[in-house]
Amino acid sequence: MVKDHGSSIKNDETYEALREDGHSKEAAARIANAQANPDQSPSKTGGKASSYEDWTKDDLYDRAQELEIEGRSDMTKAELIAALRDR
């Protein structure tokens, strides 16, 4: 069952799929809402970026550093992924 993300998300199923693939909340919302708008025609698959699970821990750390995520040096790979997805 797809969770209802409120009125700000126009396509909950697409939003959830994008979040599971590693997209940020903002990017997933933009893509999901654009797909729900008949006047726009974004790609159905979204971007070509690989999911965070496919990244190395070093790459995840570097991205967390770019985003100034606090506590990143003590995080496991799973924790880095979770922190990046919360952004």
Contacts in CASP RR format, 6 or more apart in sequence:
PFRMAT RR
TARGET T0000
AUTHOR 0000-0000-0000
METHOD contacts of the structure
MODEL  1
MVKDHGSSIKNDETYEALREDGHSKEAAARIANAQANPDQSPSKTGGKAS
SYEDWTKDDLYDRAQELEIEGRSDMTKAELIAALRDR
2 12 0 8 1.000
2 13 0 8 1.000
2 16 0 8 1.000
3 12 0 8 1.000
3 16 0 8 1.000
4 12 0 8 1.000
5 12 0 8 1.000
5 15 0 8 1.000
6 12 0 8 1.000
8 29 0 8 1.000
9 15 0 8 1.000
9 29 0 8 1.000
9 32 0 8 1.000
9 33 0 8 1.000
10 32 0 8 1.000
10 33 0 8 1.000
10 36 0 8 1.000
10 37 0 8 1.000
11 32 0 8 1.000
11 33 0 8 1.000
11 35 0 8 1.000
11 36 0 8 1.000
12 32 0 8 1.000
14 28 0 8 1.000
14 31 0 8 1.000
14 32 0 8 1.000
14 35 0 8 1.000
14 36 0 8 1.000
15 28 0 8 1.000
15 29 0 8 1.000
15 31 0 8 1.000
15 32 0 8 1.000
18 27 0 8 1.000
18 28 0 8 1.000
18 31 0 8 1.000
18 32 0 8 1.000
18 46 0 8 1.000
19 25 0 8 1.000
19 28 0 8 1.000
19 85 0 8 1.000
20 51 0 8 1.000
21 51 0 8 1.000
22 49 0 8 1.000
22 51 0 8 1.000
22 52 0 8 1.000
22 81 0 8 1.000
22 84 0 8 1.000
22 85 0 8 1.000
23 31 0 8 1.000
23 49 0 8 1.000
24 84 0 8 1.000
24 85 0 8 1.000
24 87 0 8 1.000
25 85 0 8 1.000
25 86 0 8 1.000
25 87 0 8 1.000
31 42 0 8 1.000
31 46 0 8 1.000
34 40 0 8 1.000
34 42 0 8 1.000
35 42 0 8 1.000
35 44 0 8 1.000
52 60 0 8 1.000
52 80 0 8 1.000
52 81 0 8 1.000
52 84 0 8 1.000
52 85 0 8 1.000
53 81 0 8 1.000
55 63 0 8 1.000
57 76 0 8 1.000
57 77 0 8 1.000
57 80 0 8 1.000
60 77 0 8 1.000
60 80 0 8 1.000
60 81 0 8 1.000
60 84 0 8 1.000
61 72 0 8 1.000
61 73 0 8 1.000
61 75 0 8 1.000
61 80 0 8 1.000
63 84 0 8 1.000
64 72 0 8 1.000
64 75 0 8 1.000
64 80 0 8 1.000
64 83 0 8 1.000
64 84 0 8 1.000
65 72 0 8 1.000
67 84 0 8 1.000
67 87 0 8 1.000
69 80 0 8 1.000
69 83 0 8 1.000
69 84 0 8 1.000
69 87 0 8 1.000
72 80 0 8 1.000
72 83 0 8 1.000
75 83 0 8 1.000
END
